[in-house]
Amino acid sequence: MKKTVYKIAFALSFILFSGVIFAQEIHVEGTKFVYPIVEKWLTEYKKENPKSSISLEANSSSQNENVSDLSIIVNSSSDDNAKDEKVVYVGRYALLPVSNAQNPLLEKAAKGLKKRDLINLVFEKDALDEDFDPDEKSKYTATIYSRNNESSTTLALAEYFDQTPERIKGKKIFGDEIYLLTAIQKDEKGVTFNTLNYVFDLQSRQLKSGISLVPLQLKAKQKEAFESYNIDKLISLLEESKIETIPVENFGLQIPNEYFNNEEVVNFVNWILEHGQKYNHEYGFLNLDNKTLIFQKEQLDNNKTYLSYTKN
């Protein structure tokens, strides 16, 4: 599976001193659905590190040959990373099945869809599948909306359900994931998968108007949290339980080995792991699980030349 990366470009002026690289100016850019949490991390980091030169360049498209690139890995196909790069994961995001609030599917599927039901709803069948049945008919129908086959969320969705992006049914929407919500709000039969921070209003903490979560087959306590339509209850559910019908993925920074000598990069990433996690829920993202968090910190410690940021 081809990995998808979203770039965070760092415009750097390098000063070499005792083998250490210092960044005088760092510009951050990446995919839009993670901008809010990255911007929050930067804001809070600069309160503690006012001399930091890191800034978010939301519309940057620099062609400067001196710009070096770091990348955000947003799906799990990171095992094929080059040997001269490492990934430090900094958070998780979830993809929820959502539909138009007036979709007839909601009533028909009121008892909840199983994983196999979702696969049949979203993906085209393939005669090479082990469980392929040419006579099997899908119980449910809808107009599926997804981004192009190379986008991060499309790849993550397909990979989670052991499918390929090319087999996703329906219509392709170009641009940011937010446009998927616009599409299903206009189409009574529309269904898509989208990120928590886009599906919910982050101020009211409730589901946005005009859409509904697709009913899923869940245990009683899980169903209660899911049907509350409250983002905080849903985040707690997804952090405590693995729901086979809801993809949850890590996202992280892919860092070339030489950047572990970069004070700004190492300190900022370490700050995210040490202190930035507490802002994830507010912006619709999940925290790393403890095992993953510990491993990321160890990876930083094992690869750094130094780390000047003081841990509390």
Number of C-alpha atoms within 10 A of each C-alpha: 13 11 18 21 23 21 17 21 21 23 20 17 13 13 12 9 8 6 9 17 19 18 20 14 15 22 19 22 25 21 17 15 17 20 17 14 21 20 16 16 21 21 16 16 19 16 10 10 14 10 8 17 13 21 17 19 18 14 9 12 9 12 7 8 7 11 14 13 17 22 21 23 23 27 25 17 16 18 9 9 12 10 8 9 15 20 22 24 23 23 24 20 26 21 21 20 20 22 31 26 21 16 21 16 21 20 12 14 17 12 12 16 19 15 16 11 16 17 19 18 21 23 19 14 19 13 9 7 9 7 9 11 11 9 6 9 8 12 11 16 15 19 18 22 23 26 23 18 16 14 21 19 25 23 25 24 24 21 18 18 17 10 20 18 22 14 14 25 18 17 16 14 15 12 12 12 23 16 17 25 24 13 20 23 21 11 17 19 19 27 32 26 27 24 22 23 23 20 25 20 17 18 8 10 18 15 19 15 12 15 22 21 20 24 22 24 17 17 9 9 9 18 16 14 18 20 15 13 17 16 26 17 16 20 21 14 18 20 15 11 10 11 17 14 21 18 22 23 21 20 22 23 22 23 19 18 15 14 19 24 19 19 19 23 19 22 21 20 21 22 20 21 21 15 15 22 19 13 17 22 18 16 22 27 21 25 23 22 13 9 8 16 19 12 13 21 16 13 14 20 15 11 15 18 16 16 17 9 14 9 9 5
